[in-house]
Amino acid sequence: MEQFLYDSMYFGVARMHRIVSKVADDAFKSTGMSPTYGLLMMLLDAWKELTPSDISSSLDISPSTTTRFLDKLDRLGYISRRSEGIYSYVSLSPTGLQKLPEIKGTFEELEMKLSRMLTSRVANRIKPQIIDVATTIQEKTDD
């Protein structure tokens, strides 16, 4: 295999993303949604109510992607929306709250599966490093 692929940070990170995304998508198949929708619902559970802008910022996704995600969750009956002047707010609906244990359980299973693939010791050591690297790169691109 071409060595330059293995010397490339971009290739390594992109490859890891594809592999982990496939494992996560497979884990979430039974929920009928993607892992990102699950993360959005868990975010709403943690904060109870957020603006679409807060969601975009927290999940590091574009406003148009946030709108698309919220529209789908709304169609499924998992969220409630309300407006107050020029601001809009999103929260989990009763149906969304009922779906939450399944989502949380699926995330727990996913984390355990990924930890077993790496061993817990390696997984616990690498997670903070991955977040630190992503944050550092993001800060440099925001300048």
Backbone torsions as a table, in degrees:
resi	resn	phi	psi	omega
1	MET	NA	149.5	-178.8
2	GLU	-64.9	123.6	-177.4
3	GLN	-61.6	-32.2	-177.1
4	PHE	-60.2	-27.6	177.3
5	LEU	-65.1	-38.6	-177.9
6	TYR	-83.3	-14.9	175.7
7	ASP	-90.0	-5.9	-175.2
8	SER	-93.2	119.6	175.7
9	MET	-62.5	-41.5	-180.0
10	TYR	-57.4	-49.6	-178.4
11	PHE	-61.8	-44.0	-178.6
12	GLY	-61.8	-45.4	-179.6
13	VAL	-68.3	-43.0	179.8
14	ALA	-63.6	-40.0	179.2
15	ARG	-64.7	-45.6	178.6
16	MET	-61.2	-41.5	179.3
17	HIS	-60.2	-45.6	-179.7
18	ARG	-61.8	-43.4	-177.5
19	ILE	-67.2	-48.4	-179.2
20	VAL	-65.6	-38.3	178.2
21	SER	-62.2	-39.4	178.5
22	LYS	-64.8	-44.3	178.3
23	VAL	-61.1	-44.3	-179.2
24	ALA	-66.3	-44.5	178.9
25	ASP	-60.3	-41.9	177.8
26	ASP	-62.6	-42.1	-179.9
27	ALA	-64.2	-36.0	-175.6
28	PHE	-88.1	-4.6	-179.4
29	LYS	-51.8	-42.7	-176.2
30	SER	-66.5	-20.4	-179.6
31	THR	-84.1	-16.5	-177.9
32	GLY	79.3	15.2	179.0
33	MET	-145.9	166.4	178.2
34	SER	-83.7	161.3	178.1
35	PRO	-57.3	-34.2	-179.1
36	THR	-65.8	-37.8	175.3
37	TYR	-62.4	-40.4	177.3
38	GLY	-62.6	-42.7	177.3
39	LEU	-61.3	-41.6	179.5
40	LEU	-60.8	-43.1	179.7
41	MET	-67.1	-37.1	177.1
42	MET	-67.8	-34.9	175.9
43	LEU	-62.9	-44.6	177.7
44	LEU	-64.3	-35.8	177.4
45	ASP	-64.9	-40.5	-178.3
46	ALA	-68.2	-40.0	-174.8
47	TRP	-101.5	-8.3	179.9
48	LYS	70.5	-42.1	179.7
49	GLU	-155.1	133.6	-179.4
50	LEU	-139.3	159.2	171.2
51	THR	-85.7	156.2	174.8
52	PRO	-56.2	-35.2	178.4
53	SER	-63.1	-41.6	177.0
54	ASP	-61.8	-39.9	-179.7
55	ILE	-65.7	-46.1	178.9
56	SER	-57.3	-45.7	-178.5
57	SER	-65.3	-46.0	-177.8
58	SER	-65.3	-40.4	-178.0
59	LEU	-91.2	-3.3	-180.0
60	ASP	56.7	48.7	177.1
61	ILE	-126.2	160.6	-177.3
62	SER	-72.0	155.4	176.6
63	PRO	-56.6	-37.8	-179.8
64	SER	-67.1	-36.2	176.3
65	THR	-67.0	-41.5	177.6
66	THR	-59.3	-45.2	179.3
67	THR	-59.8	-44.6	179.1
68	ARG	-61.6	-44.9	178.8
69	PHE	-62.1	-46.0	-179.0
70	LEU	-64.7	-38.6	177.6
71	ASP	-60.1	-42.8	179.8
72	LYS	-67.1	-45.5	179.4
73	LEU	-63.1	-33.6	176.9
74	ASP	-66.4	-45.7	178.3
75	ARG	-59.9	-35.5	179.1
76	LEU	-77.9	-10.2	179.1
77	GLY	83.7	15.7	-175.5
78	TYR	-88.7	-14.6	-179.7
79	ILE	-130.3	161.6	172.4
80	SER	-121.7	143.8	178.0
81	ARG	-120.3	146.0	174.0
82	ARG	-144.5	151.7	178.8
83	SER	-115.4	146.0	175.7
84	GLU	-139.9	98.4	-174.5
85	GLY	66.4	-127.2	-179.8
86	ILE	-87.8	-3.7	-177.4
87	TYR	-98.3	145.2	173.9
88	SER	-120.5	148.7	-176.6
89	TYR	-130.5	148.7	-178.3
90	VAL	-127.1	139.8	175.2
91	SER	-144.3	168.1	176.2
92	LEU	-75.4	140.1	175.0
93	SER	-83.8	170.8	174.7
94	PRO	-55.7	-38.6	177.5
95	THR	-64.8	-40.6	177.0
96	GLY	-63.0	-40.6	178.0
97	LEU	-63.5	-35.3	177.5
98	GLN	-69.1	-31.5	-179.2
99	LYS	-77.3	-22.8	-172.3
100	LEU	-56.7	-44.2	179.2
101	PRO	-57.6	-38.1	177.5
102	GLU	-63.6	-43.0	-179.4
103	ILE	-65.7	-46.8	179.7
104	LYS	-61.5	-41.8	178.5
105	GLY	-63.5	-38.9	179.1
106	THR	-66.8	-40.5	176.9
107	PHE	-64.6	-40.3	178.0
108	GLU	-62.0	-44.4	177.7
109	GLU	-62.5	-41.3	178.9
110	LEU	-62.1	-47.4	179.5
111	GLU	-61.2	-41.6	178.4
112	MET	-64.3	-41.7	179.9
113	LYS	-63.2	-46.2	178.9
114	LEU	-65.0	-38.6	178.0
115	SER	-64.9	-39.8	177.4
116	ARG	-65.0	-36.0	179.4
117	MET	-64.3	-34.4	-177.1
118	LEU	-101.3	-15.8	-163.1
119	THR	79.1	142.4	-175.9
120	SER	-58.0	-38.8	-177.4
121	ARG	-62.3	-45.9	179.6
122	VAL	-67.7	-43.2	-179.0
123	ALA	-61.1	-44.2	-179.5
124	ASN	-66.9	-29.9	178.9
125	ARG	-78.5	-36.7	-172.9
126	ILE	-83.3	-30.5	-177.7
127	LYS	-55.5	-51.0	179.3
128	PRO	-63.1	-33.4	178.9
129	GLN	-66.1	-41.7	179.1
130	ILE	-61.7	-45.3	-179.7
131	ILE	-64.4	-42.1	179.2
132	ASP	-61.3	-44.5	-179.8
133	VAL	-63.8	-45.8	179.6
134	ALA	-61.3	-42.5	-179.9
135	THR	-64.6	-43.5	179.9
136	THR	-62.0	-46.1	-180.0
137	ILE	-64.6	-41.7	179.7
138	GLN	-62.4	-43.1	178.7
139	GLU	-61.1	-37.6	-179.8
140	LYS	-71.4	-30.9	180.0
141	THR	-82.5	-20.2	179.6
142	ASP	-80.0	-12.6	-177.9
143	ASP	-65.5	NA	NA
